[in-house]
Structures are given as C-alpha cells and as structure tokens.
Amino acid sequence: MKNTIAVLAVSSLLAFSACKKRETTAVADKTETSQPEKFTVDSVKVSDSSKIADSLTVSFTSKLLVFPALKDKRLLDSIYFQNKGIKDFSKQGLQSYLESDKNKYFKSVKNDSKDWISDSYAQDWYTNSHMNLVSNDNDYMHIEYIWSSYEGGAHDNYGFSERVFDLKNNKKLELKDITSMPKARLESILMKNINTIHSGASDNGDDVKNSDMLLVEVIPATDNFYFDQKNLYFHYSPYEITAFAAGDIVIPVSWEELKGTLNTQFKERMKIK
C-alpha cells in the first residue's frame, strides 16, 4: 500500500512538473512572439564603370537603404518609388536589383550612342543615386533621395527628393496630414520666405538673392518637404523654381506661420506648442 502511494505521489509530481514546463514554455513563446522586430537600417551599394567605346566611359553608382523590420509592401513600394519592379526587399534582393539596374544602364547607353560614338571626342558620363536616412523621430522617418548625372552637354544635372514616412500608419506623409492651410495662402508664405536660407549663389563675389533668380511667378507647395521641431521645409531642385546657378533652394515655413491649421494628431506627436 505504501509503495502504491509513493508511486502515485511521484507520478503526480512528474505530471505537475511537466505541466508547469509546458506553461512556462508557452509563456516564453508568447512573449517572444509579441516582441516587435527592432528597427534597424542597413544599406547596399553598387559602383562600377564600363568603357563603351574609345571615346566614351560611363560610370554607375547607386546606394539603397535596407529596412529589415519593415514588412508592409505598400510602404516599401513608396520608400523605393524611384526603383520600379523590386520584388525582394531583403538586403540580397536589393543588391541583385542594383546589379541588374547597372547592367541595364550600361546596355542602354551603348545602344543609344552607337550611331554617333565613333565620331565623338572623349567623354566620361555617369549616373549617381543615393538614399540617405536623415532622421527617424516620433516614428516619422525622413529619407533624402539624391541623384546626379552627366550625359553630354554644358554641365551635369542633379536633384533632390524629400520623403517623410509615417511608420505608425505605414504610409508616406502627405501635406494634408500636417496642415489644412489653403494652397494659395501657403504659396504666398513660400514667396515671402524665399530669401530666408541663402543658396550660396554669387556674382563677382557679391551674394545673389534667391528671389533674383526666380523662374516662376508662384512657388508651388509641393510634396517635396520635410520638417524638424521649428519649421516645415520645402526643397526645390535646380531649374524647378530658379536658374541652375542658384542651385537647390530650401524654403522654411515656421510652425507659428501655420498656427491654427496644424493637424491635431501631428501636432501632438511632434510636441509642437
């Protein structure tokens, strides 16, 4: 009888231990599953050149950022809006995309220039593009896209695209998500503030105002914007609103100038007083 009781006691203890182990494992698995993947940023880059003919050498350089923790396809498509056709957003997939893009560029230049290249003087052409993470504050991720190229002509060309992504809602931030100010009113502020940030242009050593090089009568309030704790900034590439000599132009609009029109949720998230 005593032996029977002892066996039952041991069996009960083993069953209880096994049950507790399963519960502990289940809790651990649940805790591990519920933890979000840590936000990290990596990058891939391809830089190469090819001699198309004796008179033409072309170079290709491109850098893409990699976001292992971002999984939403619509968000990723928006982040890589300049790179159509990406199917694999992993580091290996983006590296393969750049290699393919490079080969397509070299091939297109060779095909497009074959009719005149033999009679041309020696030239070096290039195309560059880079993604740079500027900031990620309050789950607003600001990426600056820079491109430059030279394919003959008097000078090279370059430009900028600024995009801010709302990582809480998996979307590109639109101007309407920040302010409800009527477009005409915002554009009048942009014209008023055109000379706030000097572009650096000069003539015979004298500074030239941004407004002196305007090519437009109305400065458009575009989606090419970003912001910090003080201002909303609009960025314009050469020729967009001014002559090439002016370079790129950045125009700030203060939160005070947008007072009364700021989106409530945006204002709270950015802690704007």
Disulfide bonds with the S-S distance in Angstrom:
none
